[in-house]
Every structure is written in C-alpha cells, then in structure tokens.
C-alpha cells in the first residue's frame, strides 16, 4: 500500500521549523505495511495545495496532510480541501464540543474565531483532537483516502496513534512487514557491502537489505514483506545471524537505537561504569550519554578539560608532558584517560583531545587532528585521527569514533 505525505506551511519552506512530522509518520506507517512513496512540502497557497493533492492522488492510495488547520486567516487547508472535493463547509457538533471543552478547562473565553475550528468540509469524517482544538479529517474520495491533521507534532502524533492508524488497519487490507536493524560502527557502507555481498545475493525475494549510513555508522536494515509472518521472521533472523557473524567487531546491536544508547545498554547489562575526559569535544560526548533516561546507571560524568591547567589539576596530566608534546598528542591523551580512571573511579574511561578548528592548526598538527584513548579492565586503545576542517563535524566525528573504540574494547573484554 503506497502513501504520500504533504506538509503545508511557509514556515517549513523558509527553514523556520524542521519537518519532523514526516519522518515520524513514515516510520509509524511502515510498521503497519503502508509505504511512503513521496513527501512534499508546500506553501500556504491555495493553488499550490490543490496541485499537490491532485498529483499525489495519481500516485498513492492514502494521502496524509499536516498543517494549516489553525483558526487564523493564514491557515487555509480546510477551505482548500473543501474546494478540492467540491463541497461546502459545515459545523461539526462533536468538534465544537471539543473546542468548548478545552477552553472551559483552562477557564478562557470561547471566541468566535475559535468556534471556526469546528467548521469542516461537508464530506469529511471527524477525527477528534484530544490535545488541541483543530480536528483531524478523514476523506474517502474516488478510491483514495485523505487524512488531514494538525501540524503541531504532539497533536499529530496522538491523533495518528489513537485514531488514524487503528482506522487504517480496519479499513485497508495491509501486508505484513518485519524489520530487523543491525547497528554497525567503524566501517563504511561500501566495505560492509563487499564483505557481505554473497549473503546479500542469497536473500530470498521477500527480504530486502538497505544500507543506512550516518557519520561513522551504518545501519543494515533487513525488511521482509508478505503474508506468512512466521516464514518472514525466520528468514530475517537467519540472515541477520549470518551478517552479524560475518562483520564481527563492527557490529553493535540488533536494534534501531542511537549508538550511545546501545553502548549504555551493553555496559548496564554487565554492570560496568564509564567516565570521560573531553577537550576538543567540549562536553558533546557527555551530552550524548546524558540525554538518555537511566544513563546514570553507567555514566559517572567526567571533566571538560579545555585548558592545560585543568588537564593538570583535574586529571593529573604532567606539566612536562604538555610542555614537551602539547595537548594534542599521544602522551597527553594517555595521561588524560589514566587520570579519568584514577580520579573518577569508573571501570572504563574515554579521553579526547584535538584541534576542532577552524583555526589553531599547525603544519604538523592541522585542523582536524584528534587523539582518542579508551581504557578499562586492563586494556587500552589509543589512536590518532585526521578529520576535516569543519568544526562541528570534527566534534561529532570525534565522539562517534570514541564510541566505536569503546565498542571494540567492550567486545575484546567480553571475548
């Protein structure tokens, strides 16, 4: 079953907001066997919207529309949909009661402009918005289903989960889809593809393999389509096992989760703890860990040691080491990780020092030069990297590379 998503709003096209709605919707729809064929963003312009709707109807059986449902004059989606279907507007009793309930809840007066939220195209079926005043609308026209929802992310998400997805399942005959994602780190997609080429060639017709690269990581997603769920699951598990065995140490976890979360989970299962000593990453690596609930079970914290003085006073890096070799050196990064283990009392530690840029580089240490050390359980990995000249990319690459090295060390310890 093919679908399209149309997001409406000038704020998307001028970059004022990022369209996170489409990514979330596509992921949730894929779980129930609805594949998104195209995603379009259109302006708050009637003719533009009408054209987008007509073109989408020629390609897909289900069209999802978000945005433009507010009470102000610039929100034109409802009236444009009425024109598209050739119908008038009507006041929906349930929608009006919902608007009144929300304003009463907050003890606010119900203005005439707010009552207009209950005005909808006459041929639609209302999907009540339990978290806002703009109702969702379901249309079935000429064999195509149109679903219009608010652009406010949390309103759209609740509406999809509580109303739209259950209704789609009851209305459509949908195929089964099974996904299994293998997270890898430290090896590019072309190298991975070469290593598992024979396994990919042997995949049965109902299983597809996708390579999803992202800054030092590659997600390998096996997807099975069909009606025999047991056969599909068996096939996906079998080929996932073959791939995991083949790729070895670059494999992290068979889940579609962030790399740092996979590391936290792996360490939590083993009762291991972690600390960091960050220089050029400026706390970015710590942020990656602490954004996840429960990270304190593993992550102790650490130090952002930008200056020579803090490297000495917090981590115990020797002044003579810094004087002789500089902050960006193998000798310094080793003393940083040793100091983190000693002073922060964790099982494992990561240290990072480098030149993020765009200035500060020298002939022998150009911008992008980064030293990373990972240590724990009697093992130590120290490596030098030369990234590019973009500051933010260097920070992010340093963090991902450090996570990759930690994954390798954890694998070695387990072995």
C-alpha positions as CSV (number, residue, x, y, z in Angstrom):
1,X,0.0,0.0,0.0
2,X,1.5,3.3,-1.2
3,X,1.1,6.6,0.6
4,X,2.2,10.2,0.3
5,X,2.7,12.9,2.9
6,X,2.1,16.6,2.2
7,X,3.2,19.1,4.8
8,X,1.7,22.6,4.5
9,X,3.3,25.8,5.7
10,X,5.6,28.6,4.7
11,X,7.5,28.1,7.9
12,X,8.8,24.8,6.7
13,X,9.9,26.2,3.3
14,X,11.8,29.1,4.8
15,X,13.6,26.9,7.3
16,X,11.9,28.4,10.3
17,X,11.0,24.9,11.5
18,X,12.2,21.4,10.6
19,X,9.7,18.9,9.3
20,X,10.0,16.2,11.9
21,X,6.4,15.1,11.4
22,X,7.0,13.4,8.1
23,X,9.9,11.3,9.4
24,X,7.9,10.1,12.4
25,X,4.8,9.4,10.3
26,X,6.7,7.4,7.7
27,X,8.3,5.3,10.3
28,X,5.0,4.5,12.0
29,X,3.2,3.8,8.7
30,X,5.9,1.5,7.6
31,X,5.3,-0.6,10.7
32,X,1.7,-1.4,9.5
33,X,2.6,-2.1,5.9
34,X,2.0,1.4,4.4
35,X,5.0,2.5,2.4
36,X,5.5,6.2,1.8
37,X,6.2,6.9,-1.9
38,X,6.8,10.7,-1.6
39,X,7.0,13.5,0.9
40,X,6.2,17.1,-0.3
41,X,6.2,20.4,1.5
42,X,4.0,23.1,0.0
43,X,3.4,26.8,0.8
44,X,0.3,28.3,2.3
45,X,-1.0,28.9,-1.2
46,X,-4.4,27.5,-2.4
47,X,-3.3,26.7,-6.0
48,X,-0.1,25.1,-4.8
49,X,-2.0,22.9,-2.3
50,X,-4.6,21.9,-5.0
51,X,-2.0,20.9,-7.4
52,X,-0.1,18.8,-4.8
53,X,-3.3,17.0,-3.8
54,X,-4.1,16.1,-7.4
55,X,-0.6,14.9,-8.2
56,X,-0.5,12.8,-5.0
57,X,-3.8,11.2,-5.8
58,X,-2.4,9.9,-9.1
59,X,0.4,8.1,-7.3
60,X,-0.9,6.9,-3.9
61,X,-3.9,5.4,-2.3
62,X,-3.5,7.2,1.0
63,X,-2.5,10.8,1.4
64,X,-1.6,12.4,4.7
65,X,-1.7,16.1,5.1
66,X,-0.4,18.1,8.1
67,X,-0.5,21.8,8.8
68,X,-2.7,24.8,8.1
69,X,-5.6,24.0,10.4
70,X,-5.3,26.9,12.9
71,X,-8.0,29.5,13.5
72,X,-6.2,32.4,11.8
73,X,-6.6,33.6,8.2
74,X,-3.3,32.2,7.0
75,X,-4.5,28.7,7.8
76,X,-6.3,27.7,4.6
77,X,-6.1,23.9,4.5
78,X,-9.8,23.2,5.3
79,X,-11.2,25.6,2.8
80,X,-8.8,24.4,0.2
81,X,-9.8,20.8,0.8
82,X,-13.5,21.7,0.5
83,X,-12.8,23.3,-2.9
84,X,-10.7,20.3,-4.0
85,X,-13.6,18.0,-3.2
86,X,-16.3,20.4,-4.5
87,X,-18.2,20.6,-1.2
88,X,-19.3,23.3,1.2
89,X,-18.4,23.8,4.8
90,X,-20.4,22.7,7.8
91,X,-20.2,22.9,11.6
92,X,-19.5,19.6,13.3
93,X,-21.2,19.2,16.6
94,X,-18.5,16.9,18.2
95,X,-15.7,19.2,17.0
96,X,-17.4,22.3,18.5
97,X,-18.0,20.5,21.8
98,X,-14.3,19.5,21.9
99,X,-13.3,23.2,21.4
100,X,-15.6,24.3,24.1
101,X,-14.3,21.7,26.5
102,X,-10.7,22.7,26.0
103,X,-11.4,26.4,26.6
104,X,-13.5,25.7,29.6
105,X,-10.8,23.5,31.0
106,X,-8.4,26.5,31.0
107,X,-11.1,28.9,32.1
108,X,-10.7,31.0,28.9
109,X,-13.5,32.7,26.8
110,X,-14.5,30.9,23.6
111,X,-14.2,33.5,20.8
112,X,-16.0,33.3,17.5
113,X,-12.6,32.7,15.8
114,X,-12.1,29.6,17.9
115,X,-15.6,28.3,17.1
116,X,-14.5,28.3,13.4
117,X,-12.3,25.3,14.3
118,X,-15.4,23.2,14.2
119,X,-16.1,24.3,10.6
120,X,-15.1,21.4,8.3
121,X,-15.7,20.2,4.7
122,X,-19.1,18.6,4.5
123,X,-17.8,15.3,3.1
124,X,-15.3,14.6,5.9
125,X,-15.4,12.3,8.9
126,X,-14.0,14.0,12.0
127,X,-11.1,12.6,14.0
128,X,-11.3,14.3,17.4
129,X,-8.2,16.1,18.6
130,X,-7.9,15.3,22.3
131,X,-4.9,17.6,22.7
132,X,-5.9,20.7,20.7
133,X,-8.8,22.5,19.0
134,X,-8.2,21.6,15.4
135,X,-9.9,18.4,14.4
136,X,-8.4,15.8,12.1
137,X,-10.4,15.0,8.9
138,X,-10.8,11.7,7.1
139,X,-11.9,11.7,3.4
140,X,-12.7,8.8,1.1
141,X,-12.9,10.2,-2.4
142,X,-12.6,8.3,-5.7
143,X,-10.9,5.4,-4.1
144,X,-8.2,7.5,-2.4
145,X,-8.1,8.1,1.4
146,X,-7.1,11.6,2.5
147,X,-6.2,12.3,6.2
148,X,-5.7,15.9,7.3
149,X,-4.1,16.6,10.7
150,X,-2.7,19.5,12.7
151,X,0.9,20.4,12.1
152,X,1.7,20.6,15.9
153,X,3.8,17.5,16.4
154,X,2.4,16.2,19.6
155,X,-1.2,16.7,18.4
156,X,-0.5,14.9,15.2
157,X,1.3,12.0,16.9
158,X,-1.5,11.3,19.4
159,X,-4.1,11.6,16.6
160,X,-2.2,9.1,14.5
161,X,-1.7,6.6,17.3
162,X,-5.2,6.8,18.8
163,X,-7.3,7.4,15.7
164,X,-5.7,7.2,12.3
165,X,-3.6,4.1,12.5
166,X,-6.4,1.9,14.0
167,X,-8.8,3.2,11.4
168,X,-6.3,2.4,8.6
169,X,-5.9,-1.1,9.9
170,X,-9.7,-1.6,10.0
171,X,-10.3,0.0,6.6
172,X,-7.4,-1.4,4.5
173,X,-6.1,-4.9,3.8
174,X,-2.4,-4.3,4.6
175,X,0.6,-6.7,4.1
176,X,2.8,-7.7,7.0
177,X,6.2,-6.1,7.3
178,X,9.0,-7.3,9.5
179,X,12.1,-5.1,10.0
180,X,15.4,-6.0,11.8
181,X,18.1,-3.4,12.1
182,X,21.7,-4.1,12.8
183,X,23.7,-1.2,14.1
184,X,27.4,-1.1,13.0
185,X,30.1,1.4,13.6
186,X,33.7,2.0,12.4
187,X,33.3,0.7,8.8
188,X,31.9,2.3,5.7
189,X,28.9,1.0,3.8
190,X,31.0,0.1,0.7
191,X,33.3,-2.1,2.8
192,X,30.4,-3.7,4.6
193,X,28.7,-4.3,1.3
194,X,31.7,-6.0,-0.1
195,X,32.1,-8.2,3.0
196,X,28.5,-9.5,2.9
197,X,28.0,-9.5,-0.8
198,X,27.4,-13.2,-1.0
199,X,24.9,-13.1,1.9
200,X,23.0,-10.3,0.2
201,X,22.9,-12.2,-3.1
202,X,21.4,-15.2,-1.3
203,X,18.5,-13.2,0.2
204,X,15.1,-14.7,-0.8
205,X,12.8,-12.4,-2.9
206,X,10.7,-11.4,0.1
207,X,13.6,-10.0,2.0
208,X,15.4,-6.7,1.1
209,X,18.6,-5.3,2.6
210,X,19.1,-1.5,3.0
211,X,22.3,0.3,3.9
212,X,21.6,3.5,6.1
213,X,24.9,5.4,6.7
214,X,25.3,8.1,9.3
215,X,28.6,9.7,10.3
216,X,30.8,6.7,11.1
217,X,27.9,4.3,11.5
218,X,25.9,2.1,9.1
219,X,22.5,0.6,9.9
220,X,21.8,-2.6,8.0
221,X,18.0,-3.0,7.8
222,X,16.5,-6.3,6.7
223,X,12.9,-6.0,5.7
224,X,10.6,-8.8,4.9
225,X,7.2,-8.4,3.1
226,X,4.4,-10.8,2.7
227,X,1.7,-12.7,4.4
228,X,3.5,-15.6,6.1
229,X,4.7,-13.9,9.2
230,X,6.4,-17.0,10.6
231,X,8.4,-17.6,7.4
232,X,9.3,-13.9,7.2
233,X,10.6,-13.8,10.8
234,X,12.6,-17.0,10.4
235,X,14.2,-15.7,7.2
236,X,15.1,-12.3,8.7
237,X,16.5,-13.8,11.9
238,X,18.6,-16.3,9.9
239,X,20.2,-13.8,7.6
240,X,20.7,-11.3,10.4
241,X,22.7,-14.0,12.2
242,X,24.8,-14.6,9.1
243,X,25.6,-10.9,8.8
244,X,26.4,-10.5,12.4
245,X,28.8,-13.4,12.3
246,X,30.5,-12.1,9.2
247,X,31.0,-8.4,10.2
248,X,32.3,-9.3,13.7
249,X,33.6,-6.4,15.8
250,X,31.9,-3.6,13.9
251,X,28.5,-5.0,15.0
252,X,27.0,-3.2,17.9
253,X,23.4,-4.3,18.5
254,X,20.4,-5.7,16.6
255,X,18.2,-2.7,17.5
256,X,17.3,0.6,15.8
257,X,18.6,2.8,18.6
258,X,21.3,5.5,18.9
259,X,24.9,4.3,19.1
260,X,25.5,5.8,22.5
261,X,22.3,4.2,23.9
262,X,23.4,0.8,22.6
263,X,26.7,1.3,24.4
264,X,25.0,2.3,27.7
265,X,22.7,-0.7,27.4
266,X,25.6,-3.0,26.8
267,X,27.6,-1.7,29.8
268,X,24.5,-1.7,32.1
269,X,23.9,-5.4,31.3
270,X,27.5,-6.1,32.5
271,X,27.4,-3.7,35.5
272,X,30.2,-1.5,34.0
273,X,30.7,2.2,34.6
274,X,32.1,4.9,32.4
275,X,33.7,8.4,32.7
276,X,35.1,10.9,30.2
277,X,37.8,13.5,29.8
278,X,36.8,15.8,27.0
279,X,38.9,18.6,25.5
280,X,38.0,19.4,21.9
281,X,34.5,17.9,22.1
282,X,33.6,20.3,24.8
283,X,31.0,18.1,26.6
284,X,29.3,16.8,23.4
285,X,30.1,13.2,24.2
286,X,28.7,13.6,27.7
287,X,25.6,15.2,26.3
288,X,25.0,12.1,24.0
289,X,25.0,9.9,27.1
290,X,23.0,12.0,29.5
291,X,20.2,12.7,27.0
292,X,19.0,9.1,27.7
293,X,17.0,8.3,30.7
294,X,18.8,5.9,33.0
295,X,22.2,6.9,31.8
296,X,23.4,7.4,35.4
297,X,23.5,3.6,35.9
298,X,26.6,3.6,33.7
299,X,27.8,7.1,33.2
300,X,29.5,8.8,36.1
301,X,30.4,12.0,34.4
302,X,33.8,13.5,33.9
303,X,35.7,16.6,33.1
304,X,35.7,19.2,30.2
305,X,39.4,20.0,30.4
306,X,40.0,22.6,27.7
307,X,42.9,24.3,29.3
308,X,46.4,23.0,30.2
309,X,45.6,23.9,33.8
310,X,42.5,21.8,34.1
311,X,44.2,18.8,32.4
312,X,46.9,19.1,35.1
313,X,44.6,19.8,38.1
314,X,41.6,17.6,37.3
315,X,43.3,14.6,35.5
316,X,46.9,14.8,36.8
317,X,48.4,15.2,33.3
318,X,52.1,16.1,33.9
319,X,53.2,19.6,33.1
320,X,56.3,18.3,31.4
321,X,54.2,16.1,29.2
322,X,52.2,19.1,28.0
323,X,55.4,21.2,27.6
324,X,57.2,18.5,25.6
325,X,54.4,17.1,23.4
326,X,51.5,19.6,23.6
327,X,47.8,19.0,24.5
328,X,47.2,17.2,21.2
329,X,49.4,14.2,21.5
330,X,49.5,10.5,22.2
331,X,51.3,11.1,25.5
332,X,48.7,13.6,26.8
333,X,45.6,11.6,25.7
334,X,47.0,8.6,27.5
335,X,47.6,10.5,30.7
336,X,44.1,12.0,30.4
337,X,42.4,8.6,30.2
338,X,44.6,7.3,33.1
339,X,43.6,10.3,35.1
340,X,39.9,9.8,34.4
341,X,40.1,6.2,35.6
342,X,42.0,7.1,38.7
343,X,40.1,10.2,39.8
344,X,36.5,9.3,38.6
345,X,36.7,5.7,39.8
346,X,34.9,4.2,36.8
347,X,35.5,0.8,35.1
348,X,36.1,2.4,31.7
349,X,37.1,5.9,30.5
350,X,37.3,7.9,27.3
351,X,39.6,10.8,26.6
352,X,39.6,13.1,23.6
353,X,41.9,15.9,22.7
354,X,42.3,17.6,19.3
355,X,42.0,20.7,17.1
356,X,38.4,21.1,16.2
357,X,39.0,24.3,14.1
358,X,38.5,26.3,12.1
359,X,41.8,27.7,13.3
360,X,44.5,26.6,15.7
361,X,46.2,24.1,13.4
362,X,49.9,23.9,12.6
363,X,51.9,22.2,9.9
364,X,52.4,19.0,11.9
365,X,49.1,19.2,13.7
366,X,46.5,20.5,11.1
367,X,42.9,21.3,12.0
368,X,41.0,18.0,12.4
369,X,43.9,16.2,14.2
370,X,42.4,14.3,17.1
371,X,43.8,11.8,19.6
372,X,41.4,9.4,21.3
373,X,42.1,7.0,24.1
374,X,39.8,4.4,25.6
375,X,40.8,2.3,28.6
376,X,39.4,-0.2,31.1
377,X,39.7,-3.6,32.6
378,X,43.4,-3.6,31.9
379,X,43.1,-2.8,28.2
380,X,44.0,0.4,26.3
381,X,43.3,1.7,22.8
382,X,44.9,4.9,21.6
383,X,44.5,6.2,18.1
384,X,45.2,9.4,16.1
385,X,42.7,10.6,13.5
386,X,42.8,13.4,11.0
387,X,39.3,14.6,10.2
388,X,38.4,17.6,8.1
389,X,38.3,21.4,8.7
390,X,34.6,21.8,9.8
391,X,34.4,22.4,13.5
392,X,31.0,20.8,14.2
393,X,31.8,17.7,12.0
394,X,35.1,17.3,13.8
395,X,33.3,17.3,17.2
396,X,30.7,14.9,16.1
397,X,33.2,12.6,14.4
398,X,35.4,12.5,17.4
399,X,32.5,11.5,19.6
400,X,31.3,8.7,17.3
401,X,34.8,7.4,16.8
402,X,35.3,7.3,20.6
403,X,32.1,5.3,20.9
404,X,33.4,2.9,18.2
405,X,36.6,2.4,20.0
406,X,34.8,1.8,23.3
407,X,32.6,-0.8,21.5
408,X,35.7,-2.5,20.3
409,X,37.2,-2.6,23.7
410,X,34.0,-3.9,25.3
411,X,33.9,-6.7,22.6
412,X,37.5,-7.6,23.4
413,X,36.8,-7.7,27.1
414,X,33.8,-10.0,26.5
415,X,35.9,-12.3,24.4
